[in-house]
């Protein structure tokens, strides 16, 4: 699956979703590192090293031990799994401190806008229209890629990808 939250089945489009599940009822240890300011208490989110994005542009929502949180920053650490800060309000609500185990469900709520041509091509491969796309003249291929990648958000990209997949599907 590509970073774009567009789910494709061979030959047909399925429902588009705005959220990407990262964890579901995963047991994690609340980390405590004194002297790190807002990061004194944090959670390291496993298997997130390959989620791309900059600070402030990756937001997550979910629950920690049943306590709902919304739009927390998912912090990038180069070459490592991402993390979230766990503030005093959350710690007080769940009654947990450093070293304690918590159960986390988390999903990414911000755009996972595509930035590479290969990501768009992967969507076409998933939809089984890549052969038709590559048979187009190079100028047409470049125009389609530019049309999709120039969109300012994931929703715009999804709409353009779906439209181009439909056009490519109808080509003989």
SEBALUM-532435 format. One record per atom (N, C-alpha, C): y, z, x; atom name. Coordinates in Angstrom, 1 decimal. Atoms other than C-alpha are relative to their C-alpha. Example, Ala and Ser with C-alpha at 12.3 -4.5 7.8 and 13.67 -1.06 7.14 Angstrom:
<rs>
r north->-1.2	up->0.0	east->0.9	atom->N
r north->-4.5	up->7.8	east->12.3	atom->CA
r north->1.2	up->0.0	east->0.9	atom->C
r north->-1.1	up->0.0	east->-0.9	atom->N
r north->-1.1	up->7.1	east->13.7	atom->CA
r north->1.1	up->0.8	east->-0.8	atom->C
</rs>
This chain:
<rs>
r north->-1.2	up->0.0	east->0.8	atom->N
r north->0.0	up->0.0	east->0.0	atom->CA
r north->1.2	up->0.0	east->0.9	atom->C
r north->-1.3	up->0.1	east->-0.7	atom->N
r north->3.5	up->-0.8	east->1.2	atom->CA
r north->0.8	up->1.2	east->-0.3	atom->C
r north->-0.9	up->-1.2	east->0.3	atom->N
r north->6.3	up->1.8	east->1.4	atom->CA
r north->0.7	up->-0.2	east->-1.3	atom->C
r north->-0.6	up->0.3	east->1.3	atom->N
r north->7.8	up->0.1	east->-1.7	atom->CA
r north->-1.0	up->0.5	east->-1.0	atom->C
r north->0.9	up->-0.6	east->1.0	atom->N
r north->6.5	up->1.9	east->-4.7	atom->CA
r north->-0.4	up->-1.0	east->-1.1	atom->C
r north->0.5	up->1.0	east->0.9	atom->N
r north->5.3	up->-1.3	east->-6.2	atom->CA
r north->-1.5	up->-0.1	east->0.1	atom->C
r north->1.4	up->0.1	east->0.0	atom->N
r north->1.7	up->-1.2	east->-7.2	atom->CA
r north->-0.5	up->-1.3	east->-0.6	atom->C
r north->0.4	up->1.3	east->0.4	atom->N
r north->0.0	up->-4.5	east->-7.4	atom->CA
r north->-1.6	up->0.0	east->0.0	atom->C
r north->1.4	up->0.3	east->0.1	atom->N
r north->-3.5	up->-5.4	east->-8.5	atom->CA
r north->-0.2	up->-1.5	east->0.2	atom->C
r north->0.2	up->1.5	east->-0.2	atom->N
r north->-5.0	up->-8.7	east->-7.5	atom->CA
r north->0.2	up->-0.8	east->-1.3	atom->C
r north->-0.3	up->0.9	east->1.2	atom->N
r north->-3.6	up->-11.2	east->-9.9	atom->CA
r north->0.8	up->0.5	east->-1.1	atom->C
r north->-0.8	up->-0.6	east->1.1	atom->N
r north->-1.6	up->-8.8	east->-12.1	atom->CA
r north->0.9	up->1.1	east->0.5	atom->C
r north->-0.9	up->-1.0	east->-0.4	atom->N
r north->1.3	up->-6.5	east->-11.9	atom->CA
r north->-0.3	up->1.2	east->-0.9	atom->C
r north->0.2	up->-1.2	east->0.7	atom->N
r north->0.9	up->-2.9	east->-12.9	atom->CA
r north->1.3	up->0.8	east->0.0	atom->C
r north->-1.3	up->-0.8	east->0.2	atom->N
r north->3.5	up->-0.2	east->-13.7	atom->CA
r north->0.7	up->0.3	east->1.3	atom->C
r north->-0.8	up->-0.3	east->-1.1	atom->N
r north->6.3	up->0.3	east->-11.3	atom->CA
r north->0.3	up->1.5	east->-0.1	atom->C
r north->-0.3	up->-1.4	east->0.0	atom->N
r north->7.0	up->3.9	east->-10.3	atom->CA
r north->1.2	up->0.3	east->0.9	atom->C
r north->-1.1	up->-0.4	east->-0.9	atom->N
r north->10.1	up->5.6	east->-8.8	atom->CA
r north->-0.3	up->1.1	east->0.9	atom->C
r north->0.3	up->-1.1	east->-0.8	atom->N
r north->8.3	up->8.4	east->-7.1	atom->CA
r north->-1.3	up->-0.3	east->0.8	atom->C
r north->1.2	up->0.2	east->-0.9	atom->N
r north->5.8	up->8.5	east->-4.2	atom->CA
r north->-0.5	up->1.4	east->0.3	atom->C
r north->0.6	up->-1.3	east->-0.2	atom->N
r north->3.4	up->11.4	east->-4.2	atom->CA
r north->-0.3	up->0.2	east->1.5	atom->C
r north->0.3	up->-0.3	east->-1.4	atom->N
r north->3.2	up->13.0	east->-0.7	atom->CA
r north->-1.1	up->1.1	east->0.1	atom->C
r north->1.0	up->-1.1	east->0.0	atom->N
r north->1.2	up->16.2	east->-1.4	atom->CA
r north->-0.3	up->0.4	east->-1.4	atom->C
r north->0.4	up->-0.5	east->1.3	atom->N
r north->-0.8	up->17.5	east->-4.4	atom->CA
r north->-0.8	up->1.3	east->0.2	atom->C
r north->0.7	up->-1.3	east->-0.1	atom->N
r north->-1.7	up->21.2	east->-4.4	atom->CA
r north->-0.6	up->0.2	east->1.4	atom->C
r north->0.4	up->-0.2	east->-1.4	atom->N
r north->-1.9	up->21.3	east->-0.6	atom->CA
r north->0.4	up->1.4	east->0.5	atom->C
r north->-0.3	up->-1.3	east->-0.6	atom->N
r north->-2.2	up->24.6	east->1.1	atom->CA
r north->0.7	up->-0.2	east->1.4	atom->C
r north->-0.8	up->0.0	east->-1.2	atom->N
r north->0.4	up->25.0	east->3.9	atom->CA
r north->0.4	up->1.4	east->0.4	atom->C
r north->-0.5	up->-1.3	east->-0.5	atom->N
r north->1.6	up->27.8	east->6.1	atom->CA
r north->1.5	up->-0.1	east->0.1	atom->C
r north->-1.5	up->-0.1	east->-0.2	atom->N
r north->5.3	up->28.8	east->5.8	atom->CA
r north->0.3	up->0.5	east->1.4	atom->C
r north->-0.3	up->-0.2	east->-1.4	atom->N
r north->6.6	up->28.6	east->9.3	atom->CA
r north->1.2	up->0.9	east->0.1	atom->C
r north->-1.2	up->-0.9	east->-0.2	atom->N
r north->9.0	up->31.2	east->10.7	atom->CA
r north->0.3	up->-0.1	east->1.5	atom->C
r north->-0.5	up->0.2	east->-1.4	atom->N
r north->11.0	up->30.3	east->13.9	atom->CA
r north->1.4	up->0.7	east->0.0	atom->C
r north->-1.3	up->-0.7	east->0.0	atom->N
r north->13.8	up->32.9	east->14.4	atom->CA
r north->1.0	up->-0.7	east->0.8	atom->C
r north->-1.1	up->0.6	east->-0.7	atom->N
r north->17.2	up->31.7	east->15.4	atom->CA
r north->0.2	up->-1.5	east->-0.2	atom->C
r north->-0.1	up->1.4	east->0.3	atom->N
r north->16.9	up->28.2	east->13.9	atom->CA
r north->0.9	up->-0.3	east->-1.2	atom->C
r north->-0.9	up->0.2	east->1.2	atom->N
r north->19.5	up->28.6	east->11.2	atom->CA
r north->-0.7	up->-0.3	east->-1.2	atom->C
r north->0.6	up->0.4	east->1.3	atom->N
r north->18.6	up->26.8	east->8.0	atom->CA
r north->-1.5	up->-0.3	east->0.2	atom->C
r north->1.4	up->0.4	east->-0.2	atom->N
r north->15.3	up->25.9	east->9.7	atom->CA
r north->-0.9	up->1.2	east->0.5	atom->C
r north->0.8	up->-1.2	east->-0.3	atom->N
r north->14.2	up->29.5	east->10.4	atom->CA
r north->-1.3	up->0.0	east->-0.8	atom->C
r north->1.2	up->0.1	east->0.8	atom->N
r north->11.7	up->29.1	east->7.5	atom->CA
r north->-0.1	up->-1.4	east->-0.4	atom->C
r north->0.2	up->1.4	east->0.3	atom->N
r north->10.2	up->25.7	east->7.0	atom->CA
r north->-1.4	up->-0.3	east->-0.2	atom->C
r north->1.4	up->0.5	east->0.2	atom->N
r north->7.1	up->23.8	east->6.0	atom->CA
r north->-0.1	up->-1.4	east->0.8	atom->C
r north->0.4	up->1.3	east->-0.7	atom->N
r north->5.6	up->21.0	east->8.2	atom->CA
r north->-0.8	up->-0.7	east->-1.0	atom->C
r north->0.7	up->0.8	east->1.0	atom->N
r north->4.5	up->18.3	east->5.8	atom->CA
r north->-1.0	up->-1.0	east->0.7	atom->C
r north->1.0	up->0.9	east->-0.7	atom->N
r north->1.2	up->16.7	east->7.0	atom->CA
r north->0.0	up->-1.4	east->-0.4	atom->C
r north->0.2	up->1.4	east->0.3	atom->N
r north->0.7	up->13.0	east->7.3	atom->CA
r north->1.3	up->-0.7	east->-0.4	atom->C
r north->-1.3	up->0.6	east->0.4	atom->N
r north->4.4	up->12.2	east->7.0	atom->CA
r north->0.7	up->-0.7	east->1.2	atom->C
r north->-0.7	up->0.6	east->-1.3	atom->N
r north->5.1	up->10.9	east->10.6	atom->CA
r north->0.4	up->-1.4	east->-0.3	atom->C
r north->-0.3	up->1.4	east->0.2	atom->N
r north->5.1	up->7.3	east->9.4	atom->CA
r north->0.9	up->-0.3	east->-1.2	atom->C
r north->-1.0	up->0.2	east->1.0	atom->N
r north->7.5	up->7.8	east->6.5	atom->CA
r north->1.3	up->-0.2	east->0.7	atom->C
r north->-1.3	up->0.4	east->-0.7	atom->N
r north->10.7	up->6.1	east->7.7	atom->CA
r north->1.2	up->0.3	east->-0.8	atom->C
r north->-1.3	up->-0.3	east->0.6	atom->N
r north->14.2	up->7.2	east->6.9	atom->CA
r north->0.8	up->0.9	east->0.8	atom->C
r north->-0.9	up->-0.9	east->-0.7	atom->N
r north->17.2	up->9.0	east->8.1	atom->CA
r north->0.3	up->1.3	east->-0.7	atom->C
r north->-0.4	up->-1.3	east->0.5	atom->N
r north->18.4	up->12.5	east->7.6	atom->CA
r north->1.0	up->-0.2	east->-1.2	atom->C
r north->-0.9	up->0.1	east->1.2	atom->N
r north->20.0	up->12.8	east->4.1	atom->CA
r north->-0.4	up->-1.1	east->-0.9	atom->C
r north->0.4	up->1.1	east->0.8	atom->N
r north->18.3	up->9.7	east->2.8	atom->CA
r north->-1.4	up->0.1	east->-0.5	atom->C
r north->1.4	up->-0.3	east->0.5	atom->N
r north->14.8	up->11.1	east->2.3	atom->CA
r north->0.0	up->1.3	east->-0.8	atom->C
r north->0.0	up->-1.2	east->0.8	atom->N
r north->14.8	up->13.5	east->-0.6	atom->CA
r north->-1.4	up->0.2	east->-0.7	atom->C
r north->1.2	up->-0.3	east->0.6	atom->N
r north->11.8	up->15.3	east->-2.0	atom->CA
r north->0.2	up->1.0	east->-1.1	atom->C
r north->0.0	up->-1.0	east->1.1	atom->N
r north->11.1	up->17.3	east->-5.2	atom->CA
r north->-1.5	up->0.4	east->-0.2	atom->C
r north->1.3	up->-0.5	east->0.2	atom->N
r north->8.1	up->19.3	east->-6.3	atom->CA
r north->-0.1	up->1.5	east->-0.3	atom->C
r north->0.2	up->-1.4	east->0.2	atom->N
r north->6.7	up->22.8	east->-6.4	atom->CA
r north->-0.5	up->0.7	east->1.3	atom->C
r north->0.6	up->-0.9	east->-1.0	atom->N
r north->6.0	up->25.6	east->-3.9	atom->CA
r north->-0.5	up->1.2	east->-0.7	atom->C
r north->0.6	up->-1.1	east->0.8	atom->N
r north->3.6	up->28.2	east->-5.4	atom->CA
r north->0.5	up->0.0	east->-1.4	atom->C
r north->-0.4	up->0.1	east->1.4	atom->N
r north->4.7	up->26.9	east->-8.8	atom->CA
r north->1.5	up->0.0	east->-0.2	atom->C
r north->-1.4	up->0.0	east->0.1	atom->N
r north->8.4	up->27.3	east->-8.0	atom->CA
r north->0.5	up->-1.5	east->0.2	atom->C
r north->-0.5	up->1.3	east->0.0	atom->N
r north->10.2	up->24.0	east->-8.8	atom->CA
r north->1.2	up->-0.2	east->0.9	atom->C
r north->-1.1	up->0.4	east->-0.8	atom->N
r north->12.5	up->22.5	east->-6.2	atom->CA
r north->0.4	up->-1.4	east->-0.2	atom->C
r north->-0.5	up->1.3	east->0.3	atom->N
r north->14.6	up->19.4	east->-6.5	atom->CA
r north->0.9	up->-0.5	east->1.2	atom->C
r north->-0.9	up->0.7	east->-0.9	atom->N
r north->16.1	up->16.9	east->-4.0	atom->CA
r north->0.3	up->0.8	east->1.3	atom->C
r north->-0.2	up->-0.6	east->-1.3	atom->N
r north->15.5	up->18.8	east->-0.7	atom->CA
r north->-0.1	up->-1.1	east->1.0	atom->C
r north->0.1	up->1.0	east->-1.1	atom->N
r north->16.0	up->16.9	east->2.5	atom->CA
r north->-1.3	up->0.1	east->0.7	atom->C
r north->1.2	up->0.1	east->-0.8	atom->N
r north->12.8	up->15.7	east->4.2	atom->CA
r north->0.5	up->-0.4	east->1.4	atom->C
r north->-0.6	up->0.2	east->-1.4	atom->N
r north->13.8	up->16.1	east->7.9	atom->CA
r north->-0.9	up->-0.8	east->0.9	atom->C
r north->0.8	up->0.8	east->-1.0	atom->N
r north->12.7	up->13.5	east->10.4	atom->CA
r north->0.0	up->0.7	east->1.3	atom->C
r north->0.2	up->-0.5	east->-1.3	atom->N
r north->11.4	up->14.7	east->13.7	atom->CA
r north->-0.7	up->-1.1	east->0.8	atom->C
r north->0.5	up->1.2	east->-0.6	atom->N
r north->10.8	up->11.8	east->16.1	atom->CA
r north->-1.5	up->0.3	east->0.5	atom->C
r north->1.4	up->-0.1	east->-0.5	atom->N
r north->7.0	up->11.3	east->16.6	atom->CA
r north->-0.8	up->1.1	east->-0.6	atom->C
r north->0.7	up->-1.2	east->0.6	atom->N
r north->6.1	up->14.3	east->14.4	atom->CA
r north->0.1	up->-0.1	east->-1.5	atom->C
r north->0.0	up->-0.1	east->1.4	atom->N
r north->5.4	up->15.1	east->10.8	atom->CA
r north->1.4	up->0.5	east->-0.4	atom->C
r north->-1.3	up->-0.5	east->0.6	atom->N
r north->8.5	up->15.7	east->8.6	atom->CA
r north->-0.1	up->1.4	east->-0.4	atom->C
r north->0.0	up->-1.4	east->0.5	atom->N
r north->9.6	up->19.1	east->7.4	atom->CA
r north->1.1	up->0.2	east->-1.0	atom->C
r north->-1.1	up->-0.4	east->0.9	atom->N
r north->11.6	up->20.8	east->4.7	atom->CA
r north->0.3	up->1.5	east->0.3	atom->C
r north->-0.4	up->-1.4	east->-0.1	atom->N
r north->13.6	up->24.0	east->5.0	atom->CA
r north->-0.3	up->0.7	east->-1.3	atom->C
r north->0.3	up->-0.8	east->1.2	atom->N
r north->12.6	up->26.8	east->2.7	atom->CA
r north->1.0	up->1.1	east->0.0	atom->C
r north->-1.1	up->-1.0	east->0.0	atom->N
r north->15.7	up->28.8	east->1.8	atom->CA
r north->-0.4	up->1.3	east->-0.6	atom->C
r north->0.2	up->-1.3	east->0.5	atom->N
r north->16.0	up->32.4	east->0.8	atom->CA
r north->-0.3	up->0.1	east->-1.5	atom->C
r north->0.2	up->0.0	east->1.4	atom->N
r north->16.1	up->31.6	east->-2.9	atom->CA
r north->-1.4	up->-0.3	east->-0.4	atom->C
r north->1.3	up->0.4	east->0.2	atom->N
r north->12.8	up->29.9	east->-2.8	atom->CA
r north->-1.0	up->1.1	east->0.5	atom->C
r north->0.8	up->-1.1	east->-0.5	atom->N
r north->11.2	up->32.6	east->-0.6	atom->CA
r north->-0.1	up->1.2	east->-0.9	atom->C
r north->-0.1	up->-1.1	east->0.9	atom->N
r north->12.4	up->35.3	east->-2.9	atom->CA
r north->-0.8	up->-0.3	east->-1.3	atom->C
r north->0.7	up->0.3	east->1.2	atom->N
r north->11.1	up->33.5	east->-6.0	atom->CA
r north->-1.5	up->0.0	east->0.1	atom->C
r north->1.5	up->0.1	east->-0.2	atom->N
r north->7.6	up->33.0	east->-4.5	atom->CA
r north->-0.5	up->1.2	east->0.6	atom->C
r north->0.5	up->-1.2	east->-0.7	atom->N
r north->7.5	up->36.3	east->-2.7	atom->CA
r north->-0.7	up->-0.2	east->1.3	atom->C
r north->0.7	up->0.3	east->-1.3	atom->N
r north->6.4	up->34.8	east->0.6	atom->CA
r north->1.0	up->0.0	east->1.2	atom->C
r north->-0.7	up->0.0	east->-1.3	atom->N
r north->7.5	up->35.0	east->4.2	atom->CA
r north->-0.7	up->-0.8	east->1.0	atom->C
r north->0.6	up->0.7	east->-1.1	atom->N
r north->6.7	up->33.5	east->7.6	atom->CA
r north->-1.5	up->0.3	east->0.2	atom->C
r north->1.4	up->-0.2	east->-0.3	atom->N
r north->3.0	up->33.0	east->8.2	atom->CA
r north->-0.8	up->0.0	east->-1.3	atom->C
r north->0.7	up->-0.1	east->1.3	atom->N
r north->2.1	up->33.2	east->4.5	atom->CA
r north->-0.4	up->-1.4	east->-0.5	atom->C
r north->0.4	up->1.3	east->0.5	atom->N
r north->0.1	up->30.4	east->2.8	atom->CA
r north->0.6	up->-0.3	east->-1.4	atom->C
r north->-0.6	up->0.4	east->1.3	atom->N
r north->1.7	up->28.5	east->0.0	atom->CA
r north->-0.7	up->-1.3	east->-0.5	atom->C
r north->0.6	up->1.2	east->0.5	atom->N
r north->0.5	up->25.7	east->-2.3	atom->CA
r north->1.1	up->-0.9	east->-0.4	atom->C
r north->-1.1	up->0.9	east->0.1	atom->N
r north->2.7	up->22.6	east->-2.3	atom->CA
r north->-0.4	up->-1.3	east->-0.7	atom->C
r north->0.1	up->1.3	east->0.5	atom->N
r north->3.0	up->19.6	east->-4.5	atom->CA
r north->1.4	up->-0.7	east->0.2	atom->C
r north->-1.3	up->0.6	east->-0.4	atom->N
r north->5.7	up->17.1	east->-3.4	atom->CA
r north->0.0	up->-1.5	east->-0.1	atom->C
r north->-0.1	up->1.5	east->0.1	atom->N
r north->6.9	up->13.6	east->-4.1	atom->CA
r north->1.4	up->-0.4	east->0.5	atom->C
r north->-1.3	up->0.6	east->-0.5	atom->N
r north->9.6	up->11.5	east->-2.5	atom->CA
r north->0.7	up->-0.6	east->-1.1	atom->C
r north->-0.8	up->0.5	east->1.1	atom->N
r north->12.4	up->10.8	east->-4.9	atom->CA
r north->1.0	up->-1.0	east->0.3	atom->C
r north->-1.1	up->1.0	east->-0.4	atom->N
r north->14.7	up->8.5	east->-2.9	atom->CA
r north->-0.7	up->-1.3	east->0.2	atom->C
r north->0.5	up->1.4	east->-0.3	atom->N
r north->14.4	up->4.8	east->-2.3	atom->CA
r north->-0.7	up->-0.1	east->1.3	atom->C
r north->0.8	up->0.4	east->-1.2	atom->N
r north->11.9	up->3.5	east->0.1	atom->CA
r north->0.3	up->-1.5	east->0.2	atom->C
r north->-0.4	up->1.4	east->0.0	atom->N
r north->13.9	up->0.3	east->0.5	atom->CA
r north->-0.6	up->-0.7	east->1.2	atom->C
r north->0.7	up->0.8	east->-1.0	atom->N
r north->12.1	up->-2.4	east->2.5	atom->CA
r north->1.1	up->-0.5	east->0.9	atom->C
r north->-1.0	up->0.5	east->-1.0	atom->N
r north->13.9	up->-3.4	east->5.7	atom->CA
r north->-0.6	up->-1.1	east->0.9	atom->C
r north->0.7	up->1.0	east->-0.8	atom->N
r north->11.3	up->-5.8	east->7.3	atom->CA
r north->-0.6	up->-1.1	east->-0.8	atom->C
r north->0.6	up->1.2	east->0.6	atom->N
r north->10.2	up->-9.3	east->6.4	atom->CA
r north->-1.5	up->0.3	east->-0.2	atom->C
r north->1.4	up->-0.2	east->0.1	atom->N
r north->6.6	up->-8.2	east->7.0	atom->CA
r north->-0.4	up->0.9	east->-1.1	atom->C
r north->0.3	up->-0.9	east->1.2	atom->N
r north->6.8	up->-5.5	east->4.3	atom->CA
r north->0.0	up->-0.8	east->-1.2	atom->C
r north->0.0	up->0.8	east->1.2	atom->N
r north->7.8	up->-8.1	east->1.8	atom->CA
r north->-1.2	up->-0.9	east->0.0	atom->C
r north->1.2	up->0.8	east->-0.1	atom->N
r north->5.0	up->-10.4	east->3.0	atom->CA
r north->-1.2	up->0.8	east->-0.5	atom->C
r north->1.1	up->-0.8	east->0.4	atom->N
r north->2.6	up->-7.5	east->2.5	atom->CA
r north->-0.1	up->0.1	east->-1.5	atom->C
r north->0.0	up->-0.1	east->1.4	atom->N
r north->3.7	up->-7.2	east->-1.1	atom->CA
r north->-0.6	up->-1.3	east->-0.6	atom->C
r north->0.5	up->1.3	east->0.5	atom->N
r north->3.0	up->-11.0	east->-1.6	atom->CA
r north->-1.5	up->0.0	east->0.3	atom->C
r north->1.5	up->0.0	east->-0.3	atom->N
r north->-0.5	up->-10.5	east->0.1	atom->CA
r north->-0.7	up->0.9	east->-1.1	atom->C
r north->0.6	up->-0.8	east->1.0	atom->N
r north->-1.2	up->-7.6	east->-2.3	atom->CA
r north->-0.1	up->-0.6	east->-1.3	atom->C
r north->0.0	up->0.7	east->1.3	atom->N
r north->-0.3	up->-9.8	east->-5.3	atom->CA
r north->-0.7	up->-1.3	east->0.1	atom->C
r north->0.8	up->1.2	east->-0.2	atom->N
r north->-2.5	up->-12.6	east->-3.9	atom->CA
r north->0.8	up->-1.3	east->-0.2	atom->C
r north->-0.9	up->1.2	east->0.1	atom->N
r north->0.5	up->-15.1	east->-3.7	atom->CA
r north->0.5	up->-0.4	east->1.4	atom->C
r north->-0.5	up->0.3	east->-1.4	atom->N
r north->1.0	up->-15.1	east->0.1	atom->CA
r north->-0.3	up->-1.4	east->0.4	atom->C
r north->0.3	up->1.4	east->-0.4	atom->N
r north->-0.8	up->-18.5	east->0.5	atom->CA
r north->1.1	up->-0.9	east->-0.6	atom->C
r north->-1.0	up->0.9	east->0.7	atom->N
r north->1.6	up->-20.1	east->-2.0	atom->CA
r north->1.4	up->0.2	east->0.7	atom->C
r north->-1.3	up->-0.2	east->-0.7	atom->N
r north->4.6	up->-18.4	east->-0.3	atom->CA
r north->0.0	up->-0.7	east->1.4	atom->C
r north->-0.1	up->0.6	east->-1.3	atom->N
r north->3.6	up->-19.6	east->3.2	atom->CA
r north->-0.1	up->-1.5	east->-0.1	atom->C
r north->0.0	up->1.4	east->0.2	atom->N
r north->3.1	up->-23.1	east->1.8	atom->CA
r north->1.4	up->-0.6	east->-0.3	atom->C
r north->-1.4	up->0.5	east->0.3	atom->N
r north->6.8	up->-23.3	east->0.9	atom->CA
r north->0.7	up->-0.4	east->1.3	atom->C
r north->-0.7	up->0.4	east->-1.1	atom->N
r north->9.2	up->-25.0	east->3.2	atom->CA
r north->0.7	up->1.3	east->0.7	atom->C
r north->-0.5	up->-1.2	east->-0.7	atom->N
r north->10.5	up->-22.5	east->5.9	atom->CA
r north->1.4	up->0.4	east->-0.6	atom->C
r north->-1.3	up->-0.4	east->0.6	atom->N
r north->14.1	up->-22.6	east->4.4	atom->CA
r north->-0.2	up->0.7	east->-1.3	atom->C
r north->0.2	up->-0.7	east->1.3	atom->N
r north->12.7	up->-21.6	east->1.0	atom->CA
r north->-0.6	up->1.4	east->0.2	atom->C
r north->0.5	up->-1.4	east->-0.4	atom->N
r north->10.7	up->-18.7	east->2.6	atom->CA
r north->1.1	up->0.9	east->0.4	atom->C
r north->-1.1	up->-0.8	east->-0.5	atom->N
r north->13.8	up->-17.5	east->4.4	atom->CA
r north->0.9	up->0.4	east->-1.1	atom->C
r north->-0.9	up->-0.4	east->1.2	atom->N
r north->15.9	up->-17.6	east->1.2	atom->CA
r north->-0.6	up->1.1	east->-0.8	atom->C
r north->0.7	up->-1.0	east->0.8	atom->N
r north->13.3	up->-15.6	east->-0.7	atom->CA
r north->0.1	up->1.3	east->0.7	atom->C
r north->-0.1	up->-1.2	east->-0.7	atom->N
r north->13.1	up->-13.0	east->2.0	atom->CA
r north->1.4	up->0.6	east->0.1	atom->C
r north->-1.4	up->-0.5	east->0.0	atom->N
r north->16.9	up->-12.8	east->2.3	atom->CA
r north->0.4	up->0.6	east->-1.4	atom->C
r north->-0.3	up->-0.4	east->1.4	atom->N
r north->17.2	up->-12.5	east->-1.5	atom->CA
r north->-0.6	up->1.4	east->-0.3	atom->C
r north->0.6	up->-1.3	east->0.2	atom->N
r north->14.8	up->-9.5	east->-1.5	atom->CA
r north->0.6	up->1.1	east->0.9	atom->C
r north->-0.5	up->-1.0	east->-1.0	atom->N
r north->16.0	up->-7.7	east->1.7	atom->CA
r north->1.5	up->0.3	east->-0.2	atom->C
r north->-1.5	up->-0.2	east->0.2	atom->N
r north->19.7	up->-8.1	east->0.7	atom->CA
r north->0.3	up->1.0	east->-1.1	atom->C
r north->-0.2	up->-0.9	east->1.1	atom->N
r north->19.2	up->-5.8	east->-2.3	atom->CA
r north->0.3	up->1.4	east->0.6	atom->C
r north->-0.5	up->-1.3	east->-0.5	atom->N
r north->20.9	up->-2.4	east->-1.9	atom->CA
r north->-0.9	up->1.2	east->-0.3	atom->C
r north->0.8	up->-1.2	east->0.2	atom->N
r north->18.2	up->-0.2	east->-3.3	atom->CA
r north->-1.4	up->-0.5	east->-0.4	atom->C
r north->1.4	up->0.3	east->0.3	atom->N
r north->14.4	up->-0.1	east->-4.0	atom->CA
r north->-0.1	up->-0.7	east->-1.3	atom->C
r north->0.2	up->0.6	east->1.4	atom->N
r north->14.8	up->-0.9	east->-7.7	atom->CA
r north->0.4	up->-1.5	east->0.0	atom->C
r north->-0.4	up->1.4	east->-0.1	atom->N
r north->16.7	up->-4.1	east->-6.9	atom->CA
r north->-1.0	up->-0.8	east->0.7	atom->C
r north->1.0	up->0.7	east->-0.8	atom->N
r north->14.1	up->-5.1	east->-4.4	atom->CA
r north->-1.3	up->-0.2	east->-0.9	atom->C
r north->1.1	up->0.2	east->0.9	atom->N
r north->11.3	up->-4.4	east->-6.9	atom->CA
r north->0.1	up->-1.1	east->-1.0	atom->C
r north->-0.3	up->1.0	east->1.0	atom->N
r north->12.9	up->-6.6	east->-9.5	atom->CA
r north->-0.1	up->-1.4	east->0.6	atom->C
r north->0.0	up->1.3	east->-0.7	atom->N
r north->13.4	up->-9.4	east->-7.0	atom->CA
r north->-1.5	up->-0.4	east->0.4	atom->C
r north->1.4	up->0.3	east->-0.4	atom->N
r north->9.8	up->-9.1	east->-5.7	atom->CA
r north->-0.8	up->-0.5	east->-1.2	atom->C
r north->0.7	up->0.4	east->1.2	atom->N
r north->8.4	up->-9.2	east->-9.2	atom->CA
r north->0.3	up->-1.4	east->-0.5	atom->C
r north->-0.5	up->1.3	east->0.4	atom->N
r north->10.5	up->-12.2	east->-10.1	atom->CA
r north->-0.6	up->-1.1	east->0.9	atom->C
r north->0.5	up->1.0	east->-0.9	atom->N
r north->9.4	up->-14.1	east->-7.0	atom->CA
r north->-1.5	up->-0.1	east->-0.1	atom->C
r north->1.5	up->0.0	east->0.2	atom->N
r north->5.7	up->-13.1	east->-7.5	atom->CA
r north->-0.3	up->-0.9	east->-1.3	atom->C
r north->0.2	up->0.8	east->1.3	atom->N
r north->5.9	up->-14.5	east->-11.1	atom->CA
r north->0.2	up->-1.5	east->0.3	atom->C
r north->-0.2	up->1.5	east->-0.3	atom->N
r north->7.4	up->-17.8	east->-9.8	atom->CA
r north->-1.1	up->-0.5	east->0.9	atom->C
r north->1.1	up->0.5	east->-0.9	atom->N
r north->4.8	up->-18.1	east->-7.0	atom->CA
r north->-1.3	up->-0.1	east->-0.8	atom->C
r north->1.2	up->0.0	east->0.8	atom->N
r north->2.0	up->-17.3	east->-9.5	atom->CA
r north->0.0	up->-1.2	east->-0.9	atom->C
r north->0.0	up->1.2	east->0.9	atom->N
r north->3.1	up->-20.1	east->-11.8	atom->CA
r north->0.0	up->-1.3	east->0.8	atom->C
r north->0.1	up->1.3	east->-0.8	atom->N
r north->3.2	up->-22.7	east->-8.9	atom->CA
r north->-1.5	up->-0.4	east->0.1	atom->C
r north->1.4	up->0.5	east->-0.1	atom->N
r north->0.1	up->-24.9	east->-8.7	atom->CA
r north->-0.3	up->-0.4	east->1.4	atom->C
</rs>
